[in-house]
Amino acid sequence: MNRIHHLVLAILLVSVIAGCSNSTSAATASDDRPRVVTTIGMLTDIVQIVGGEHIRVRGLMGAGVDPHLYVASEGDVEALQNADIIFYNGLFLEAQMDSILKQLGERKRVVAVGETIDEGLLLPWAAYADEYDPHIWFDVQLWMKAVEAVRDTLVEADSANAEQYRSNAARYLQELAELDAYVKAEAARLPAEQRVLITAHDAFHYFGRAYGFDVRGLQGISTASEAGAADVRSLADFITERQIHAIFVESSVPVRNVEALQAAVRSRGRDVVIGGELFSDAMGNPGTPEGTYVGMVRHNIDTIVGALLGQSTD
């Protein structure tokens, strides 16, 4: 990260908190609905569904954005300061924004939804003692707890619309229960020995635990880590030995490492296809099915199962 840029943002944050940036437009002043800012798109989706027409939502990170590396702009800091409620994933996912979010949490309602989940349900982050894998949305049942955290926060913050928030959340939780059942049924189409998921970085361990996949990634849990030649060689050996049919790229991670892995497997006398693009740390474009959490999850499981069964070679 650019340290000078981060220092500028920190200074801006201090000045904003001190009250040097309190201007709002007349239109904003006349709209008394809670102003909510979210970080990752999966959270934006929850807040829009549960909050409905009773809130104003601004999501900071759009399609293809890597939250591990995302640095808040001056406009982001202003939006965060003007928010009534801030939701972020936490568990050090938004690493470059961590200090800003924690400072804001000292004076307003800031919720790290991943940190509201019982630690006994979280997976460890091997690279850091006492830290947890932040990619909780890949286990649909676990992500339902994020919906509950958003619901409870909105109910507490805006009791006048509490029943609507509860009703919206109940409908969405039922949709997610059906989604979880769909993912399990699709995964069951694969024989256990074929449930091996190899991607650009280690984002899918909650998915693996929930749905019975052996998950391997070239990079670590954070994309700030780099895959070395030894990582490529080791994983290429594994693919060759296990005769794995497909590996996958991710929408928010450069494809070069996966392509290098594919070439390394070919140098061992075996072909492995790139089975498709998965959505990992970001959803798809707004207005597409993959631009929602439900659509993203369905796309991922359909792509994984199809490719590993040899039905897709994209």
LOKOL-112268 format. One record per atom (N, C-alpha, C, CB): residue in one letter; x, y, z. Coordinates in steps of 0.05 Angstrom, whole numbers, plus 5000, padded with zeros to 4 digits. Glycine has a CB too. Example, Ala and Ser with C-alpha at 12.3 -4.5 7.8 and 13.67 -1.06 7.14 Angstrom:
! LOKOL-112268
A526448865156/A524649105156/A526449345156/A522649115181/S525749555142/S527349795143/S525850015157/S528249885114/
! end
This chain:
! LOKOL-112268
M501749765000/M500050005000/M501750255000/M498150005024/N501050474987/N502450724987/N502150865014/N501350904964/R504350885028/R504150985056/R503451285056/R506750945070/I504351435037/I503651715036/I500751755031/I505251865013/H499551585013/H496651605008/H495151535033/H495851414985/H496051325048/H494651245072/H494751465093/H495850985083/L497151605095/L497451825114/L495552055107/L500351925114/V495352115082/V493452325073/V490652265082/V493652375043/L489852005077/L487151925085/L486751935115/L486551645074/A488751855130/A488551865159/A488152155169/A491051735172/I489752335157/I489452625164/I486652725157/I491552795150/L485752645133/L482952715125/L480952615144/L482352615097/L481252365153/L479352245172/L479252405198/L480151955177/V481652475208/V481752625233/V480252895230/V484652675242/S480753025207/S479453285203/S476453255200/S480553425179/V475653045187/V472752995183/V471452935210/V472252755164/I472752765226/I471552695252/I471452945270/I473252485266/A473353125266/A473353375282/A471153565274/A476053505280/G469853495251/G467553665243/G468153855220/G466653825266/C470353805206/C471153985184/C469753915158/C474053975180/S468253695157/S466853625132/S464053535139/S468453395118/N462353725144/N459653665153/N457453755133/N459053795180/S458353835109/S456353935090/S454753715078/S457754095068/T452253755074/T450453565059/T448753725041/T448753395079/S447853605020/S446153745000/S443353775012/S445953584974/A441853955001/A439054005010/A437453745007/A437754234995/A437953604985/A436353354980/A436953155002/A437053244953/T439553125009/T440352935030/T439153015056/T443352915032/A439253275062/A438153375088/A435253325091/A438753675091/S433753315069/S430853275070/S430152985072/S429553405046/D431952805068/D431452515069/D432552405095/D432852375044/D430652345113/D431552265140/D431851965144/D429552365160/R431851815122/R432351525124/R435251485133/R431751385097/P435751265148/P438551215156/P440351185132/P438650955173/R442651305134/R444751275113/R446551045121/R446351545110/V446750855103/V448250615109/V450450575088/V446450355109/V452950535097/V455150475079/V456150195084/V457450685083/T456650055062/T457749785064/T460349765048/T455649575053/T461849555054/T464349515039/T463949325016/T466649405058/I463949065021/I463848864999/I460948844988/I464748595009/G460748764963/G458148744950/G456248544962/G458548674922/M457348324974/M455548134986/M454048255010/M457147884995/L455348435024/L454048575046/L452148785036/L456148705064/T452848925015/T451049115003/T448448984995/T452349254978/D448648744984/D446248594976/D444448535000/D447048334962/I445648445022/I444048395046/I442648645055/I445848285068/V444048865057/V442949105068/V440749215050/V445249315072/Q441049205024/Q438949295006/Q436449125009/Q439949284978/I436748865013/I434448685015/I433048725042/I435348395011/V434548725063/V433348745090/V432349025095/V435448665112/G433849225087/G433149505092/G430849605074/G435449685089/G430849505049/G428849595030/G428749895027/G426149495040/E426349995025/E425950285019/E426450455043/E423050325009/H426950335066/H427150505090/H429950605096/H426250345114/I431850525079/I434650615083/I435850715057/I436350395095/R438050865059/R439650935036/R442250785038/R440151245034/V443050645017/V445450475018/V447450564998/V444650185013/R449950575007/R452250614988/R454250394993/R453550904992/G454750244972/G456850034973/G459450144961/G455949784957/L461650094975/L464150204966/L465550044945/L466050234990/M465249774946/M466749594928/M464849464908/M468249384945/G465449504883/G463749394862/G464849144851/G463449594840/A463849064827/A464648814814/A467648814808/A463048774788/G468948584813/G471748554807/G473748684826/G472248654780/V472748804848/V474448944866/V475448754888/V472949184879/D478048754893/D479348584913/D479348724940/D482248514904/P477748634959/P477648774985/P480148755001/P475348665001/H481848554996/H484348525011/H486248765005/H485748265004/L486048874981/L487949084972/L486549354970/L489149004946/Y483949374974/Y482449614969/Y483349834989/Y479449564971/V483950064979/V484650294995/V482450504992/V487450414986/A481450605015/A479250805014/A480151065001/A478250865043/S478451164984/S478951424971/S477951644990/S477551444944/E478651894983/E477652115000/E474552125000/E478752384989/G473352054977/G470452044975/G469251824993/G469552004946/D470651604994/D469751385012/D469851475041/D471551135008/V471951605049/V472251695077/V469951895083/V474951835081/E469252065065/E467152255069/E464452105072/E466952465046/A464051905055/A461551745056/A461351605083/A461351555033/L463651495092/L463651345117/L463051535140/L466451215121/Q464151775139/Q463651975160/Q460752055162/Q465452215156/N459452085138/N456752175137/N454651955142/N456152305111/A455651705144/A453851475148/A452751465176/A455251215141/D450251375179/D449151315205/D450051035215/D446151335205/I450250855195/I451050575201/I453050485180/I448550385202/I455150345189/I457150225171/I457249925176/I459950355175/F456949775154/F457349485156/F459849405140/F454849325145/Y461549255153/Y463849135138/Y464148845147/Y466449295143/N465648695131/N465948405137/N467648365162/N467248265114/G469848515164/G471648475186/G473348225183/G470148455212/L474548125205/L476347895204/L478747965186/L474947645194/F479348215184/F481648325169/F481348285139/F484248195179/L478948255129/L478548245100/L479248505087/L475648165094/E478148725098/E478548995087/E481149115100/E476149185092/A483348975096/A485749025111/A486749315110/A487948855101/Q486549445086/Q487649715084/Q485749925096/Q488149775054/M483349845102/M481350035113/M480949985143/M478650005099/D482349785154/D481849695181/D482049925202/D483749475189/S484150085200/S484550295220/S482350505218/S487350415218/I481550575194/I479550775190/I476850685202/I479150845159/L476150435196/L473650325206/L473550305236/L473050055194/K475850235248/K475950215277/K475750485290/K478550075286/Q477050695278/Q476750965289/Q473951065288/Q478651155273/L472651015265/L469851095263/L468050955283/L468851055234/G468750705289/G467150545308/G467150655336/G468150265308/E468950835342/E469050965368/E466951175372/E471851085373/R465651255349/R463751475352/R461151425337/R464951725341/K460851205323/K458251145310/K457950845308/K458251285281/R455650765297/R454950485295/R456350355271/R451850455292/V458450205277/V460050065258/V460049765265/V462950185256/V459149595246/V458849315252/V460549145233/V455849235250/A462348995245/A463948795230/A462348525232/A466848765241/V460848465211/V458948245213/V460347975218/V457148225188/G462647945206/G464047685210/G464947645239/G466447675193/E465247865253/E466147855281/E463847825301/E467848095288/T461447825290/T459147755307/T458547455309/T456647905297/I459947305292/I459547015290/I461246875311/I460246905262/D460146675324/D461546515344/D464246415332/D459846275353/E466446475346/E469046395337/E469346095332/E471246485356/G467745935346/G467745645343/G466845565315/G466145515363/L465545735300/L464545675274/L466445775252/L461845795269/L468545925260/L470446035241/L472845855237/L471346315251/L474045885213/L476445725207/L478945895212/L476445645177/P481045775222/P483445925228/P484846025203/P485345765245/W486346235206/W488046345185/W490846265192/W487746665182/A491946075178/A494445945185/A496746145187/A495145725166/A496646345170/A498946535169/A499046725193/A498746705144/Y496846745208/Y496646935230/Y495446795255/Y495047185223/A496946795277/A495846685301/A493446845311/A498046675323/D491446705320/D489046825332/D487446995311/D489747005355/E487746935285/E486147065265/E484546855250/E487947225245/Y482446945237/Y480646755224/Y480346815194/Y477846755238/D479746605179/D479246635150/D476746815147/D478746355137/P476947035132/P474647225130/P472547145110/P475647495124/H472946945093/H471246895070/H468746735078/H472746735049/I467246835097/I465046685109/I462646655091/I464146825134/W462446815070/W460046805052/W460046545035/W459947045034/F462146395034/F462146155018/F460745925031/F464946075012/D460045945056/D458345755070/D455645895073/D459445655098/V453645815058/V451145975058/V449845975086/V449145845038/Q449945755100/Q448845755127/Q450245955145/Q448945475140/L452845985142/L454446175158/L453746455150/L457446125155/W453346505124/W452646775115/W449846855124/W452746785084/M448146665130/M445546725141/M445846875168/M443846475145/K447946815182/K448446955208/K449147245203/K450646815223/A450347305180/A450847585172/A448247735167/A452647595147/V446347595155/V443647715151/V442447775178/V441847515135/E442647595197/E441547645223/E442847885237/E441747395241/A445447915233/A446848135245/A445948405233/A449948105242/V445548405207/V444548645194/V441748715203/V444548615163/R440048505204/R437248545213/R437248665241/R435748275213/D438748545259/D438648635287/D439648915290/D440248445305/T441748985274/T442749265275/T440749465265/T445349285259/L439449405243/L437449585232/L435049615251/L436449495205/V434149395263/V431949405282/V432649585305/V431249115292/E435049555316/E435849725339/E436150015331/E438549615350/A437250065307/A437750345299/A435250485290/A439750345276/D433250345279/D430850465268/D428450305276/D431050485236/S427650325301/S425550165312/S422850215299/S425250205342/A422450445287/A419950505274/A419350315251/A419950795264/N421450215238/N421050035215/N421949745222/N422650135191/A422049685248/A423149425257/A421649185245/A423049405287/E419049205243/E417548975233/E418048925204/E414549015238/Q418549135189/Q419149105160/Q421848975157/Q419049375146/Y423849065173/Y426448945172/Y426348645179/Y428449085191/R424848575199/R424548295207/R423248135185/R422948265233/S421148245173/S419748105151/S421548065127/S417248265144/N422948275119/N424748255096/N426948045101/N426048525090/A428048045125/A430147855132/A429047575133/A431347925160/A426647535143/A425547255144/A425247145116/A422847265158/R424247315097/R423947215069/R426647145057/R422547425052/Y428647315062/Y431247275051/Y432647025063/Y433047525055/L432346985089/L433446755102/L432246495091/L433046765132/Q429646505084/Q428446265072/Q429646215044/Q425346305070/E430146435029/E431346405003/E434146295005/E431446684988/L435646375026/L438346275030/L438345985039/L439846445050/A436345905055/A436145625062/A435645445037/A433845575082/E434045545019/E433645404994/E436145394977/E431345524978/L437645614977/L440245624963/L442145424974/L441345904964/D442345405000/D444145215012/D443444935004/D444045245043/A440844865003/A440044604995/A440744554966/A436944574999/Y440544754949/Y441244734921/Y444244664918/Y440544984905/V445944814932/V448844774930/V449544484939/V450344974947/K448244394961/K448844124970/K447943914950/K447444064997/A445643954937/A444743764917/A446543754893/A441843834909/E447443994884/E449244004861/E451943874867/E449644284852/A453043934891/A455543814899/A455343504900/A456443924927/A453043404908/A452643114910/A452742974883/A450043054924/R452543124861/R452743014835/R455642924829/R451943214813/L457543034843/L460342964840/L461042734859/L462143204845/P462342524849/P463442324867/P465442454886/P464842094852/A465642354910/A467342484931/A470242524921/A467342314956/E471342334906/E474142364897/E474442574876/E475042094886/Q472342674864/Q472542884844/Q472043164856/Q470542834822/R471443174881/R470843434894/R473443564903/R468843394918/V474943654883/V477443794888/V477344064874/V479943624879/L477444284889/L477144544878/L479844694880/L474944704893/I480944764857/I483544914856/I483045184843/I485644744840/T483745394858/T483245664849/T485745834853/T480845784865/A485446094847/A487646284848/A488546334876/A486946534834/H486746364895/H487546404923/H485646264942/H487646704929/D486546234967/D485146064986/D482646194997/D487045995008/A480746244980/A478246374990/A476046174996/A477246574969/F476345924988/F474045744987/F474045535009/F473945614961/H475445575031/H475545365052/H472845335066/H477745425072/Y471345545070/Y468645515082/Y466845355063/Y467445785089/F467145415037/F465645255017/F466444965019/F466245364989/G469044905021/G469944635022/G468844485047/G472944625022/R468944625069/R467944495094/R464944445093/R468544675118/A463444635082/A460544615082/A459544405061/A459244875076/Y461044375039/Y459944225017/Y461743995008/Y459444404993/G463743935024/G465243685020/G467343694998/G463443475015/F468743924995/F470843954974/F473543984987/F470244194956/D475543854975/D478343904981/D479144154966/D480143654974/V479944364980/V480344624968/V483344694969/V478744844982/R484444764946/R487244854944/R487345114929/R488944634929/G489045304939/G489345564925/G492345614921/G488045784941/L492945754899/L495745824894/L496746034913/L496045934865/Q495246244918/Q495946444938/Q494646374964/Q495146724928/G495446514985/G494246475011/G491546595013/G496046595033/I490446605038/I487846715042/I487647005033/I487046695072/S489747165037/S489747435027/S491147445000/S491147625047/T490047594981/T491347624955/T493847804957/T489447744935/A494347914980/A496848074984/A499247884984/A496748225010/S498847624989/S501047434987/S501547364958/S500347175003/E503947264953/E504647204925/E505146904923/E507247364917/A504346794900/A504946514894/A507646494882/A502746394875/G509346324893/G512046284883/G512246044864/G514046254905/A514546004852/A514945784834/A514545514848/A517745794822/A515345504873/A515045254888/A512145184892/A516445274915/D510445394897/D507545354900/D506345234874/D506145614907/V507245354851/V506245254825/V507044964821/V507245444802/R509644904826/R510644634822/R509144434839/R513644614827/S508744504864/S507444314883/S504544264875/S507544434911/L503144474867/L500344434859/L500144294832/L498944714858/A502044344814/A502044204789/A502443904793/A504244314770/D504243834812/D504643554818/D502143424829/D506943524838/F500743574846/F498243474858/F496143424837/F497243674880/I495843614819/I493843594797/I494443344780/I493743844780/T496943314773/T497743094756/T497242824770/T500743124749/E498042804795/E497642554810/E494742484813/E499042574837/R493042684819/R490242634823/R488642634798/R489142844842/Q489842694775/Q488542704749/Q486042884750/Q487742424741/I486443124760/I484343324762/I483743444735/I485043544783/H481243464729/H480343554702/H480443854698/H477543454696/A479844014719/A479444304715/A480444464739/A476544364710/I481444694733/I482144894753/I480645154746/I485344944755/F480745354765/F478945574761/F480345844766/F476545554780/V479546044751/V480346324756/V478246464772/V480946474729/E478946694782/E477046854799/E476747134787/E478046864828/S474447244790/S473847504777/S475447734789/S470847564780/S476247704814/S477647924828/S480647884831/S476447974855/V481647674818/V484547594820/V485647564792/V484847334837/P488047684786/P489247654760/P489547354752/P491947794759/V489247294727/V489247014718/V492046904713/V487646994692/R494147064714/R496746974706/R497746734722/R498747194708/N497246724748/N498246504764/N496846234756/N497846554793/V494246254751/V492846004743/V493745914716/V489746054743/E494246104698/E495346024672/E498045904674/E495446274654/A499746004693/A502345884697/A502045604708/A504046054717/L500145564725/L499545294736/L498745104714/L497445304758/Q496945204696/Q496045034674/Q498444954656/Q493945194657/A500245144651/A502645084635/A504444874649/A504145334629/A504644904675/A506344714690/A505244434689/A506644804719/V502644414690/V501344144688/V501844034660/V498244164694/R501544194640/R502044104612/R504944004609/R501444324592/S506844144622/S509644054620/S510043784633/S511444264633/R508143684648/R508343424660/R506843214644/R507143424689/G505943294620/G504643114602/G501643074606/G505942854604/R500443264620/R497543234625/R496243504619/R496943144654/D493843494608/D492243744603/D490343784626/D490743724576/V490144034635/V488044114654/V486744364643/V489244164683/V484144364642/V482744594631/V482244804652/V480144514618/I481945054643/I480945264661/I477845244659/I481945554653/G476645144680/G473845074680/G471945304680/G473244894702/G472845544683/G471145774684/G472045974705/G468245694689/E470546194706/E471146414725/E469246394748/E471046684711/L470346394772/L468746394797/L468746674809/L469846194817/F466646744823/F466446984838/F467246924866/F463647114836/S469447054875/S470446994902/S470147234921/S473346914901/D471747434918/D471647664937/D469847884927/D474447764941/A468647854904/A466848054893/A464747914876/A468348274876/M462348034875/M460147934859/M460548024830/M457448014870/G458647954813/G458648034785/G457548324782/G457047844768/N457248404757/N456348674751/N453448704759/N456648724721/P452748944768/P449949004775/P448048954751/P449549294785/G445748844757/G443848784736/G444148514724/G444048984715/T446248364731/T446548094721/T445847904744/T449548034712/P445147644738/P444647464760/P446947444780/P444047184749/E449447454770/E451747424788/E452247674804/E454147354771/G450747894798/G450948134813/G449348134839/G450048364797/T448247894846/T446947854872/T448447624885/T443947794869/Y448147614912/Y449447394926/Y448347124918/Y449047434956/V445747094915/V444446844908/V445446764880/V441446864908/G445446954861/G446346884834/G449246814833/G445847124816/M450846954849/M453746894850/M454246604860/M455147094868/V452846524881/V453246264892/V452346044872/V451746234919/R450046094860/R449045904840/R450945874816/R446245984830/H451946104807/H453846094785/H456345934793/H454746384777/N457345984817/N459845834825/N459445534826/N460745934853/I457245444839/I456945154842/I456345034815/I454645094862/D454745164798/D454245064771/D456845044755/D452145234756/T458445244757/T461045244742/T462845024752/T462345514744/I463145004778/I464944804790/I464044514782/I465044834820/V461544454787/V460544184782/V460744114752/V457744154793/G459844304735/G459944254707/G462744194697/G458744484692/A464644364706/A467344334696/A468644074707/A469044564704/L468244014732/L469443774743/L468143514732/L469243774773/L465743534722/L464443314709/L465243294679/L461443324712/G466743494670/G467543494642/G465443604624/G468243224634/Q463543764635/Q461343874619/Q461944154609/Q458843874634/S464144274619/S464844544611/S467844564608/S463744754632/T468644694587/T471544734583/T472145034576/T472544554560/D470545214588/D471045494582/D473645584593/D468745674594/
! end
